[in-house]
Amino acid sequence: MISIDPNDCKRCGRCARVCPAAVYTHEKGEIPVIAKPKHCIQCGHCTDVCEANAILHPDFPTENIHKVQRELIPSPQSLMELMKSRRSNRTITPAPIPTEALSDIVEAAYTAPTAENSRKVVVTVLQGEDIQAVEDATMRFFLRLAGILMSPLMRPLTKLFLRNLYNEAAELYRFERKWRKGKRPCTCNGTALVAFSTPRSYDFGWQDCNLAYQNASLMAEAHGISQIYMGLVQTACKFIGRKKTARLLHLPKNHKLYALMALGMPAFYYPNYSDKPRKSNL
Ligand SMILES: Cc1cc2nc3c(=O)[nH]c(=O)nc-3n(C[C@H](O)[C@H](O)[C@H](O)COP(=O)(O)O)c2cc1C
């Protein structure tokens, strides 16, 4: 049950003003009324906006409410520097990712906004042999596809109608050579894979997972850890089937993969960043 401590409440009504679910009503100078507690979406706006910590909310016990430390928030300039210098640095080494950094990355993912605060995103971290299994499944899928599309019979049609795929075949065979030598080109030799999934039936899986991805990505960058979006693996997963994808990535039951990130310690950092040309201006 949500309640308001009448002794602490300053009667400012801010809780009623910010609540997106209209749980509270407020008359000027009065203690707000908790009119529709069942509408609460557990977003915590009311507890966070209350200067007096007068709202007692079962989902937000006082030990989980923290004063914002404004001095720790990056300046626009430092945030811009982080975003501009962030790179999909593919020089990943076998060095382990520090445990604390990994847990910061996961925590950052869970801080992202979700539609109606539904918080259905689950972040799954894979390491060791599990990554090899993802690599192998991806590589085998693309080799099978290439085997069909580049067969003597299909090759002319592929060249004519699937020009992009045809052009990418050379890249695939380069990947295959690396893979046969024990490298993991599809997963960029990542030492961790981070999967973002939501229940299959949920409507905002793409949006919520990719917002979580971006938070995690910037946190990784702040820790000096490489992160690369695993589009190739995600494409393979579309075709290899739900069950196999869920098994490979250890997804919760009935979950769908919406984003996948490879992480690892880079061999070196880039000393420069260049302004990204906007394609619309090219
Ligand atoms: C949806 C998406 C899919 C991607 N898939 C891959 C991938 O499978 N392998 C890879 O090495 N990089 C992948 N990338 C990384 C892009 O190639 C990279 O972001 C882009 O070249 C810009 O480089 P930057 O991230 O260093 O700025 C992907 C990026 C996005 C947004």
The ligand as an SDF file (V2000), in Angstrom:
LIG
                    3D

 31 33  0  0  0  0  0  0  0  0999 V2000
   22.2020   -2.7610  -36.3560 C   0  0  0  0  0  0  0  0  0  0  0  0
   23.7010   -2.8930  -36.3980 C   0  0  0  0  0  0  0  0  0  0  0  0
   24.2660   -4.1050  -36.7570 C   0  0  0  0  0  0  0  0  0  0  0  0
   25.6600   -4.2690  -36.7310 C   0  0  0  0  0  0  0  0  0  0  0  0
   26.2080   -5.4950  -36.9950 N   0  0  0  0  0  0  0  0  0  0  0  0
   27.5440   -5.6560  -36.9030 C   0  0  0  0  0  0  0  0  0  0  0  0
   28.1330   -6.9590  -37.0530 C   0  0  0  0  0  0  0  0  0  0  0  0
   27.4570   -7.9640  -37.2280 O   0  0  0  0  0  0  0  0  0  0  0  0
   29.4830   -7.0620  -36.9670 N   0  0  0  0  0  0  0  0  0  0  0  0
   30.2750   -5.9760  -36.7580 C   0  0  0  0  0  0  0  0  0  0  0  0
   31.4880   -6.1450  -36.7080 O   0  0  0  0  0  0  0  0  0  0  0  0
   29.7590   -4.7460  -36.5840 N   0  0  0  0  0  0  0  0  0  0  0  0
   28.4090   -4.5610  -36.6380 C   0  0  0  0  0  0  0  0  0  0  0  0
   27.8670   -3.3140  -36.4210 N   0  0  0  0  0  0  0  0  0  0  0  0
   28.7350   -2.1770  -36.1180 C   0  0  0  0  0  0  0  0  0  0  0  0
   28.7700   -1.1610  -37.2840 C   0  0  0  0  0  0  0  0  0  0  0  0
   29.4840   -1.7120  -38.3540 O   0  0  0  0  0  0  0  0  0  0  0  0
   29.4170    0.0950  -36.7470 C   0  0  0  0  0  0  0  0  0  0  0  0
   28.6050    0.6230  -35.7120 O   0  0  0  0  0  0  0  0  0  0  0  0
   29.5570    1.1600  -37.8310 C   0  0  0  0  0  0  0  0  0  0  0  0
   30.4620    0.7160  -38.8110 O   0  0  0  0  0  0  0  0  0  0  0  0
   30.0660    2.4720  -37.2470 C   0  0  0  0  0  0  0  0  0  0  0  0
   31.2650    2.2800  -36.5350 O   0  0  0  0  0  0  0  0  0  0  0  0
   31.3870    2.7290  -35.0160 P   0  0  0  0  0  0  0  0  0  0  0  0
   30.3940    1.9270  -34.2390 O   0  0  0  0  0  0  0  0  0  0  0  0
   32.7920    2.4400  -34.6400 O   0  0  0  0  0  0  0  0  0  0  0  0
   31.0650    4.1870  -34.9370 O   0  0  0  0  0  0  0  0  0  0  0  0
   26.4820   -3.1610  -36.4210 C   0  0  0  0  0  0  0  0  0  0  0  0
   25.8890   -1.9340  -36.0570 C   0  0  0  0  0  0  0  0  0  0  0  0
   24.5390   -1.8160  -36.0340 C   0  0  0  0  0  0  0  0  0  0  0  0
   23.9270   -0.5000  -35.5710 C   0  0  0  0  0  0  0  0  0  0  0  0
  1  2  1  0
  2  3  1  0
  2 30  2  0
  3  4  2  0
  4  5  1  0
  4 28  1  0
  5  6  2  0
  6  7  1  0
  6 13  1  0
  7  8  2  0
  7  9  1  0
  9 10  1  0
 10 11  2  0
 10 12  1  0
 12 13  2  0
 13 14  1  0
 14 15  1  0
 14 28  1  0
 15 16  1  0
 16 17  1  0
 16 18  1  0
 18 19  1  0
 18 20  1  0
 20 21  1  0
 20 22  1  0
 22 23  1  0
 23 24  1  0
 24 25  2  0
 24 26  1  0
 24 27  1  0
 28 29  2  0
 29 30  1  0
 30 31  1  0
M  END
$$$$
